[in-house]
Amino acid sequence: MMDKMKNISKAEVLVLKDQVAYQEGQVVSRTLAQNAAVSVTLFSFDKGEEISTHESGGDAFVTCLDGVGEITIDGVKYELHEGESIVMPAKHPHAVMGKEKFKMLLVVIF
């Protein structure tokens, strides 16, 4: 059976960026769903904090919820502002950094 949503209120209007807090010098993550087909995670990055270059087995859809993030895909840097999204394709090296403080929603489709 597929896991359902967790770590988030249901049947309640909420502001997604308020569901994960900034912490000084850290990358904070909050998993909302995870199974063989999809993972949904909220992240906050303090300025200058990063997830270093790696590859994923699925297409990773990123939406910026707050601040400014820098997404690197195949060595090319992209700047992401609130309301903007980008897809990091499966099996391509990518990295994520808080250019300023940065919050994002990550949806990976496997």
Backbone as CSV, one residue per row, in Angstrom:
resi,resn,N_x,N_y,N_z,CA_x,CA_y,CA_z,C_x,C_y,C_z
1,MET,0.845,-1.197,0.000,0.000,0.000,0.000,0.881,1.249,0.000
2,MET,0.469,2.234,-0.746,1.236,3.469,-0.858,1.146,4.283,0.425
3,ASP,2.289,4.859,0.825,2.250,5.774,1.964,1.484,7.014,1.576
4,LYS,0.789,7.579,2.555,0.027,8.799,2.313,0.817,9.990,2.824
5,MET,0.247,11.172,2.689,0.893,12.392,3.174,1.106,12.318,4.680
6,LYS,2.231,12.873,5.135,2.527,12.921,6.565,3.178,14.263,6.892
7,ASN,3.292,14.559,8.171,3.983,15.773,8.636,3.357,17.070,8.119
8,ILE,2.067,17.034,7.803,1.395,18.237,7.315,-0.104,18.117,7.645
9,SER,-0.716,19.243,7.993,-2.146,19.242,8.326,-2.976,18.951,7.090
10,LYS,-4.077,18.261,7.310,-4.990,17.941,6.213,-6.291,18.712,6.405
11,ALA,-6.995,18.965,5.300,-8.267,19.688,5.310,-8.123,21.017,6.050
12,GLU,-7.016,21.715,5.745,-6.736,23.007,6.378,-5.935,23.853,5.390
13,VAL,-6.351,25.107,5.210,-5.604,26.006,4.332,-4.308,26.381,5.048
14,LEU,-3.179,26.235,4.357,-1.903,26.574,4.974,-0.973,27.228,3.962
15,VAL,0.035,27.884,4.490,1.073,28.507,3.654,2.262,27.561,3.669
16,LEU,2.579,27.001,2.493,3.590,25.954,2.407,4.939,26.400,2.966
17,LYS,5.341,27.642,2.658,6.663,28.085,3.120,6.746,28.215,4.636
18,ASP,5.595,28.266,5.307,5.595,28.332,6.769,5.708,26.947,7.410
19,GLN,5.708,25.902,6.602,5.736,24.534,7.123,7.151,24.002,7.348
20,VAL,8.151,24.796,6.997,9.552,24.435,7.264,10.271,25.713,7.690
21,ALA,11.049,25.615,8.768,11.703,26.801,9.340,13.143,26.913,8.868
22,TYR,13.646,28.152,8.843,15.076,28.370,8.615,15.827,28.043,9.894
23,GLN,17.009,27.436,9.753,17.905,27.249,10.885,19.296,27.683,10.460
24,GLU,19.925,28.481,11.312,21.224,29.061,10.983,22.243,27.971,10.652
25,GLY,22.905,28.135,9.501,23.973,27.223,9.103,23.519,25.844,8.686
26,GLN,22.217,25.696,8.380,21.710,24.354,8.090,20.810,24.295,6.866
27,VAL,20.706,23.079,6.354,19.658,22.719,5.406,18.657,21.895,6.209
28,VAL,17.393,22.311,6.204,16.349,21.607,6.949,15.398,20.976,5.935
29,SER,15.018,19.719,6.177,14.054,19.077,5.283,12.899,18.505,6.081
30,ARG,11.740,18.481,5.443,10.528,17.921,6.054,9.837,17.080,4.990
31,THR,9.858,15.773,5.166,9.266,14.853,4.200,7.751,14.830,4.359
32,LEU,7.046,15.060,3.263,5.578,15.060,3.268,5.006,13.768,2.698
33,ALA,5.748,13.129,1.803,5.324,11.839,1.240,6.545,11.159,0.642
34,GLN,6.581,9.825,0.767,7.702,9.081,0.187,7.243,7.659,-0.099
35,ASN,7.367,7.262,-1.351,7.107,5.871,-1.723,7.890,5.573,-2.994
36,ALA,7.651,4.425,-3.593,8.440,4.012,-4.758,8.198,4.895,-5.982
37,ALA,7.067,5.585,-6.020,6.702,6.363,-7.206,7.017,7.847,-7.086
38,VAL,6.962,8.379,-5.859,7.077,9.831,-5.686,7.628,10.151,-4.302
39,SER,8.372,11.260,-4.216,8.698,11.819,-2.899,8.395,13.309,-2.937
40,VAL,7.856,13.822,-1.831,7.498,15.238,-1.705,8.164,15.739,-0.433
41,THR,9.052,16.735,-0.573,9.821,17.221,0.570,9.917,18.732,0.537
42,LEU,9.751,19.353,1.699,10.006,20.786,1.858,11.432,20.960,2.361
43,PHE,12.120,21.961,1.844,13.481,22.268,2.283,13.614,23.733,2.624
44,SER,14.460,24.036,3.604,14.930,25.406,3.806,16.445,25.370,3.845
45,PHE,17.054,26.363,3.208,18.511,26.509,3.149,18.879,27.846,3.763
46,ASP,19.788,27.844,4.721,20.348,29.113,5.164,21.229,29.627,4.025
47,LYS,21.463,30.929,3.992,22.298,31.509,2.936,23.645,30.797,2.880
48,GLY,24.019,30.340,1.677,25.303,29.688,1.472,25.315,28.192,1.738
49,GLU,24.243,27.668,2.318,24.179,26.222,2.569,23.759,25.504,1.290
50,GLU,24.208,24.256,1.135,23.907,23.566,-0.119,23.785,22.063,0.044
51,ILE,23.147,21.464,-0.942,23.188,20.021,-1.155,24.116,19.849,-2.349
52,SER,25.253,19.199,-2.125,26.283,19.131,-3.164,25.831,18.259,-4.334
53,THR,26.616,18.289,-5.384,26.273,17.630,-6.646,26.002,16.139,-6.452
54,HIS,24.875,15.712,-6.993,24.475,14.309,-6.932,23.532,14.034,-8.103
55,GLU,23.151,12.781,-8.280,22.173,12.410,-9.303,20.990,11.730,-8.636
56,SER,19.838,11.820,-9.269,18.628,11.191,-8.749,18.087,10.231,-9.793
57,GLY,17.413,9.194,-9.313,16.800,8.237,-10.231,15.492,8.721,-10.822
58,GLY,15.026,9.881,-10.363,13.763,10.405,-10.878,13.896,11.851,-11.312
59,ASP,12.911,12.330,-12.064,12.856,13.750,-12.403,12.473,14.527,-11.152
60,ALA,13.241,15.571,-10.841,13.041,16.344,-9.617,12.493,17.721,-9.971
61,PHE,11.252,17.968,-9.556,10.554,19.224,-9.837,10.694,20.123,-8.611
62,VAL,11.343,21.270,-8.790,11.605,22.204,-7.690,10.776,23.465,-7.888
63,THR,10.104,23.909,-6.826,9.414,25.199,-6.823,9.954,26.025,-5.668
64,CYS,10.400,27.251,-5.972,10.892,28.164,-4.940,9.705,28.759,-4.195
65,LEU,9.713,28.618,-2.874,8.639,29.143,-2.029,9.020,30.464,-1.376
66,ASP,10.332,30.711,-1.236,10.801,31.892,-0.522,12.277,32.100,-0.840
67,GLY,12.688,33.351,-0.928,14.107,33.653,-1.081,14.633,33.410,-2.479
68,VAL,15.941,33.129,-2.560,16.619,32.925,-3.851,17.503,31.687,-3.750
69,GLY,17.270,30.753,-4.670,18.079,29.546,-4.722,18.884,29.480,-5.995
70,GLU,19.991,28.751,-5.932,20.798,28.496,-7.124,20.787,26.999,-7.388
71,ILE,20.260,26.639,-8.553,20.168,25.243,-8.966,21.213,25.037,-10.059
72,THR,22.057,24.034,-9.896,23.060,23.707,-10.915,22.691,22.360,-11.521
73,ILE,22.546,22.345,-12.857,22.233,21.110,-13.586,23.270,20.958,-14.688
74,ASP,23.972,19.832,-14.699,25.031,19.604,-15.701,26.008,20.776,-15.758
75,GLY,26.328,21.352,-14.613,27.305,22.442,-14.539,26.765,23.819,-14.886
76,VAL,25.496,23.915,-15.284,24.889,25.207,-15.625,24.082,25.707,-14.426
77,LYS,24.320,26.979,-14.038,23.643,27.549,-12.873,22.355,28.270,-13.278
78,TYR,21.306,28.051,-12.501,20.011,28.708,-12.706,19.602,29.352,-11.391
79,GLU,19.114,30.593,-11.454,18.647,31.275,-10.247,17.137,31.151,-10.159
80,LEU,16.653,30.778,-8.992,15.232,30.539,-8.787,14.709,31.500,-7.736
81,HIS,13.638,32.226,-8.085,13.000,33.172,-7.158,11.607,32.661,-6.802
82,GLU,11.014,33.252,-5.780,9.694,32.830,-5.300,8.704,32.692,-6.445
83,GLY,8.037,31.525,-6.502,7.041,31.275,-7.536,7.602,30.647,-8.796
84,GLU,8.928,30.563,-8.900,9.553,29.964,-10.087,9.872,28.490,-9.837
85,SER,9.884,27.724,-10.925,10.144,26.279,-10.840,11.145,25.858,-11.895
86,ILE,11.763,24.702,-11.657,12.673,24.095,-12.633,12.636,22.591,-12.427
87,VAL,12.874,21.837,-13.484,12.969,20.382,-13.382,14.427,19.973,-13.541
88,MET,14.920,19.234,-12.549,16.257,18.654,-12.617,16.057,17.231,-13.148
89,PRO,16.490,16.978,-14.403,16.180,15.678,-15.016,16.908,14.519,-14.329
90,ALA,16.245,13.362,-14.332,16.820,12.142,-13.757,18.185,11.851,-14.377
91,LYS,19.079,11.329,-13.555,20.402,10.864,-13.986,21.294,11.976,-14.529
92,HIS,20.965,13.232,-14.223,21.841,14.352,-14.559,22.368,14.932,-13.251
93,PRO,23.688,15.201,-13.169,24.222,15.763,-11.926,23.621,17.135,-11.635
94,HIS,23.206,17.318,-10.375,22.629,18.600,-9.987,22.972,18.913,-8.535
95,ALA,22.869,20.188,-8.194,23.131,20.662,-6.836,22.174,21.814,-6.551
96,VAL,21.956,22.079,-5.262,21.057,23.153,-4.837,21.745,23.951,-3.736
97,MET,21.700,25.291,-3.858,22.325,26.149,-2.850,21.422,27.334,-2.534
98,GLY,21.462,27.763,-1.295,20.760,28.985,-0.918,21.612,30.187,-1.277
99,LYS,21.249,30.873,-2.365,21.978,32.088,-2.757,21.692,33.179,-1.727
100,GLU,20.440,33.227,-1.300,20.020,33.929,-0.089,19.352,32.827,0.742
101,LYS,18.694,33.188,1.832,17.858,32.180,2.482,16.858,31.714,1.436
102,PHE,16.535,30.417,1.447,15.798,29.821,0.335,14.949,28.665,0.852
103,LYS,13.666,28.667,0.453,12.799,27.530,0.744,12.257,26.977,-0.561
104,MET,12.160,25.647,-0.641,11.665,25.032,-1.870,10.812,23.816,-1.555
105,LEU,9.933,23.522,-2.496,9.183,22.273,-2.495,9.826,21.396,-3.562
106,LEU,10.207,20.182,-3.179,10.815,19.222,-4.100,9.865,18.058,-4.295
107,VAL,9.488,17.822,-5.552,8.662,16.662,-5.901,9.476,15.812,-6.873
108,VAL,9.835,14.605,-6.453,10.592,13.706,-7.331,9.666,12.595,-7.807
109,ILE,9.613,12.428,-9.153,8.790,11.399,-9.777,9.726,10.301,-10.265
110,PHE,9.564,9.103,-9.743,10.457,7.984,-10.105,9.870,7.134,-11.220
